[in-house]
Amino acid sequence: MTSEASSDITLRSAQAEVDEWIRTIGVRYFSELTNLAQLVEEVGELSRIMSRTYGEQSFKAGDRRGELSDELADVLFVLICIANQTGVDLTAALEKNLAKKTGRDSERHINNPKLR
């Protein structure tokens, strides 16, 4: 990725940077199905760190103690790959999704006694 990676990055620019990386360093995108499998694998690695850091599980001797931020970035990278190869604009998708959630949940969580 370019030096922009150290400055503020938008979803749109992240999609462009990942696409550039894939085309210049990664050679080509894996198939959509392979990328889905990669995403599941990366989420599993994130889950392992979360369950041992914030949950009741403990790290075992010899456990790979990955960085939470690195695992989150791995998930995001593969998710961006899937968006790129399927033509999804993540900025537009997120904006639409937030609008849907806002309309649907505008009073739902405020009125939920479990969240107080």
CYANA upper distance limits for C-alpha pairs under 8 A (distance plus 0.5 A):
  1 MET  CA      5 ALA  CA      6.99
  1 MET  CA     17 GLU  CA      6.46
  1 MET  CA     18 VAL  CA      7.68
  1 MET  CA     20 GLU  CA      8.18
  1 MET  CA     21 TRP  CA      6.56
  2 THR  CA     17 GLU  CA      7.79
  3 SER  CA      7 SER  CA      8.23
  4 GLU  CA      8 ASP  CA      7.95
  4 GLU  CA      9 ILE  CA      7.68
  5 ALA  CA      9 ILE  CA      7.09
  9 ILE  CA     13 SER  CA      6.71
  9 ILE  CA     14 ALA  CA      6.88
 10 THR  CA     14 ALA  CA      6.49
 11 LEU  CA     15 GLN  CA      6.65
 11 LEU  CA     90 LEU  CA      6.88
 11 LEU  CA     91 THR  CA      6.25
 12 ARG  CA     16 ALA  CA      6.94
 12 ARG  CA     89 ASP  CA      7.76
 12 ARG  CA     90 LEU  CA      7.49
 12 ARG  CA     91 THR  CA      6.65
 13 SER  CA     17 GLU  CA      6.58
 14 ALA  CA     18 VAL  CA      6.52
 14 ALA  CA     80 ILE  CA      8.23
 15 GLN  CA     19 ASP  CA      6.62
 15 GLN  CA     80 ILE  CA      6.46
 15 GLN  CA     81 CYS  CA      8.18
 15 GLN  CA     84 ASN  CA      7.11
 16 ALA  CA     20 GLU  CA      6.67
 17 GLU  CA     21 TRP  CA      6.62
 18 VAL  CA     22 ILE  CA      6.58
 18 VAL  CA     77 PHE  CA      7.72
 18 VAL  CA     80 ILE  CA      7.68
 18 VAL  CA     81 CYS  CA      7.50
 19 ASP  CA     23 ARG  CA      6.69
 19 ASP  CA     81 CYS  CA      7.88
 19 ASP  CA     84 ASN  CA      7.57
 20 GLU  CA     24 THR  CA      6.57
 21 TRP  CA     25 ILE  CA      5.90
 21 TRP  CA     26 GLY  CA      6.82
 22 ILE  CA     26 GLY  CA      4.72
 22 ILE  CA     27 VAL  CA      6.32
 22 ILE  CA     28 ARG  CA      6.16
 22 ILE  CA     29 TYR  CA      6.87
 23 ARG  CA     27 VAL  CA      5.70
 23 ARG  CA     28 ARG  CA      6.18
 23 ARG  CA     29 TYR  CA      8.43
 29 TYR  CA     81 CYS  CA      7.82
 29 TYR  CA     85 GLN  CA      7.94
 30 PHE  CA     34 THR  CA      6.43
 30 PHE  CA     35 ASN  CA      6.54
 31 SER  CA     35 ASN  CA      6.65
 32 GLU  CA     36 LEU  CA      6.66
 32 GLU  CA     82 ILE  CA      6.84
 32 GLU  CA     85 GLN  CA      7.83
 32 GLU  CA     86 THR  CA      8.45
 33 LEU  CA     37 ALA  CA      6.84
 34 THR  CA     38 GLN  CA      6.67
 35 ASN  CA     39 LEU  CA      6.54
 35 ASN  CA     78 VAL  CA      7.04
 35 ASN  CA     81 CYS  CA      7.99
 35 ASN  CA     82 ILE  CA      7.03
 36 LEU  CA     40 VAL  CA      6.79
 36 LEU  CA     82 ILE  CA      8.02
 37 ALA  CA     41 GLU  CA      6.71
 38 GLN  CA     42 GLU  CA      6.65
 38 GLN  CA     78 VAL  CA      7.50
 39 LEU  CA     43 VAL  CA      6.59
 39 LEU  CA     75 VAL  CA      6.55
 39 LEU  CA     78 VAL  CA      6.27
 39 LEU  CA     79 LEU  CA      7.28
 40 VAL  CA     44 GLY  CA      6.65
 41 GLU  CA     45 GLU  CA      6.93
 42 GLU  CA     46 LEU  CA      6.76
 42 GLU  CA     71 GLU  CA      7.30
 42 GLU  CA     74 ASP  CA      6.85
 42 GLU  CA     75 VAL  CA      6.05
 43 VAL  CA     47 SER  CA      6.50
 43 VAL  CA     71 GLU  CA      8.33
 43 VAL  CA     75 VAL  CA      6.75
 44 GLY  CA     48 ARG  CA      6.71
 45 GLU  CA     49 ILE  CA      7.07
 45 GLU  CA     71 GLU  CA      7.27
 46 LEU  CA     50 MET  CA      6.68
 46 LEU  CA     68 LEU  CA      7.29
 46 LEU  CA     71 GLU  CA      5.87
 46 LEU  CA     72 LEU  CA      7.18
 47 SER  CA     51 SER  CA      6.44
 48 ARG  CA     52 ARG  CA      6.73
 49 ILE  CA     53 THR  CA      6.34
 49 ILE  CA     65 ARG  CA      7.64
 49 ILE  CA     66 GLY  CA      7.40
 49 ILE  CA     67 GLU  CA      8.34
 49 ILE  CA     68 LEU  CA      7.13
 50 MET  CA     54 TYR  CA      5.99
 50 MET  CA     55 GLY  CA      7.19
 50 MET  CA     68 LEU  CA      8.11
 51 SER  CA     55 GLY  CA      4.86
 51 SER  CA     56 GLU  CA      7.12
 51 SER  CA     57 GLN  CA      6.33
 51 SER  CA     58 SER  CA      8.45
 52 ARG  CA     56 GLU  CA      7.00
 52 ARG  CA     57 GLN  CA      5.13
 52 ARG  CA     58 SER  CA      5.35
 52 ARG  CA     59 PHE  CA      6.39
 53 THR  CA     57 GLN  CA      8.22
 53 THR  CA     58 SER  CA      7.92
 59 PHE  CA     63 ASP  CA      6.53
 59 PHE  CA     65 ARG  CA      8.34
 66 GLY  CA     70 ASP  CA      7.75
 66 GLY  CA     71 GLU  CA      7.62
 67 GLU  CA     71 GLU  CA      6.84
 68 LEU  CA     72 LEU  CA      6.67
 69 SER  CA     73 ALA  CA      6.64
 70 ASP  CA     74 ASP  CA      6.66
 71 GLU  CA     75 VAL  CA      6.83
 72 LEU  CA     76 LEU  CA      6.73
 73 ALA  CA     77 PHE  CA      6.49
 74 ASP  CA     78 VAL  CA      6.88
 75 VAL  CA     79 LEU  CA      6.60
 76 LEU  CA     80 ILE  CA      6.54
 77 PHE  CA     81 CYS  CA      6.76
 78 VAL  CA     82 ILE  CA      6.79
 79 LEU  CA     83 ALA  CA      6.76
 80 ILE  CA     84 ASN  CA      6.51
 80 ILE  CA     90 LEU  CA      8.37
 81 CYS  CA     85 GLN  CA      6.69
 82 ILE  CA     86 THR  CA      6.62
 83 ALA  CA     87 GLY  CA      6.42
 83 ALA  CA     88 VAL  CA      5.21
 83 ALA  CA     89 ASP  CA      7.38
 83 ALA  CA     90 LEU  CA      7.38
 84 ASN  CA     88 VAL  CA      6.64
 84 ASN  CA     89 ASP  CA      8.11
 88 VAL  CA     93 ALA  CA      7.80
 89 ASP  CA     93 ALA  CA      6.61
 90 LEU  CA     94 LEU  CA      6.35
 91 THR  CA     95 GLU  CA      6.67
 92 ALA  CA     96 LYS  CA      6.62
 93 ALA  CA     97 ASN  CA      6.55
 94 LEU  CA     98 LEU  CA      6.52
 95 GLU  CA     99 ALA  CA      6.77
 96 LYS  CA    100 LYS  CA      6.76
 97 ASN  CA    101 LYS  CA      6.70
 98 LEU  CA    102 THR  CA      6.47
 99 ALA  CA    103 GLY  CA      6.71
100 LYS  CA    104 ARG  CA      6.61
101 LYS  CA    105 ASP  CA      6.11
101 LYS  CA    106 SER  CA      8.21
102 THR  CA    106 SER  CA      5.76
104 ARG  CA    108 ARG  CA      8.22
105 ASP  CA    109 HIS  CA      6.99
106 SER  CA    110 ILE  CA      8.30
107 GLU  CA    111 ASN  CA      6.57
108 ARG  CA    112 ASN  CA      6.82
109 HIS  CA    115 LEU  CA      7.63
110 ILE  CA    115 LEU  CA      8.28
112 ASN  CA    116 ARG  CA      7.91
